[in-house]
Amino acid sequence: TNAYATDAQIKVHDLVILEDDKEFFPPYDGGPVIRQDTLDQYPELEEVLNLLKGQITETEMQELNAQVDVEGLKEDDVAHDFLVKKGLIE
């Protein structure tokens, strides 16, 4: 199947991601994106957003996506629970 490494269907159907030993596909690592005018208004957001660096694995993202796509949970609730679990918010 054609899927992103974080697709919920990987977890749901117990699929195996093949190694891209030829490096055909570029990495699709996530990163914070914010409007410059927002950052200018709230400069403290840069430090806060950078706290997310390295906090989530592909497997964790698959699980979170499955909670939304398969279990029907709200994105906001899933994200909130994840951030609490990681100790980033209370």
N, C-alpha and C positions, 0 to 999 in steps of 0.2 A: 504494500500500500504506500501511497505518498502521504507523508505526515511530517509535521514538525516534531522535534525531539520532545516537546513538552505537551503534545496533544493528549487529551484524556483517554482517547481510544487505545493508546499504548498500554496503559494500566488496565483498562477495562477488559481488553482482549488478551492480556498477557503476551503482548508482542515483544519481539527482540529487535533492538536497533542495531543494524549492521555497522561495522566500522567502515568509515570512509577513508581507507588507506591510501587512496589516490588524491585525497583532499579536493575532490570535485566541488563539494558544497562549501561555501564560506560559513564561518561560525556566525550564529545569530544570538550573540550574548545581549542580554537586556541591559539597559542603563537608564539613569534618570534623564528626563527631558523636562525643561521648564522654560517658560517665556522669559526673555530678558527683563521686560518691564515688571514682571512679578518678582523676579529675583532682586531687581533694584529696589522694589518696595519692601521686600522681606528678605534681606540678605542672609538671615539665619537659616533659611531653608536649604542653602547649599550644604551646610554641615549635616543637617537632619537627613536630607536625601542620600548623602554619601554613607550614612549608617547602614543603608540597605546593601552596600557592596559585599558580595560574597555570602549573603544570608540565605540564598535559596539554591537548591540543586535542581537538576532536570527532573529527578524523581519526585521531589516535593512539588514542583510546578505541575507535573502530571496529576498528582493527587489533588491539588487545589483545583485544577481544571475539571477533574472528574466530579468534584463536589458540586461544581456549578453546572457542567454540561449533562451529567448523568443523574445526580441526586437532586438537581433543581434548586440548590441553595443560592441565595443572593450573593453576587460578587462582593458587595460591601461587607457582608457578614463573614465570608470566607477570608477576605483580606484582613479584616480586623482580628479574627481569631489567630491567624498566622502571625501577625505582628505582636500580639500578646504572647503567643507561644515562644517567640524569639526574644522576648523581653524588651522590645523596642517601644511598646506603649503599655499602659496599664488597662 
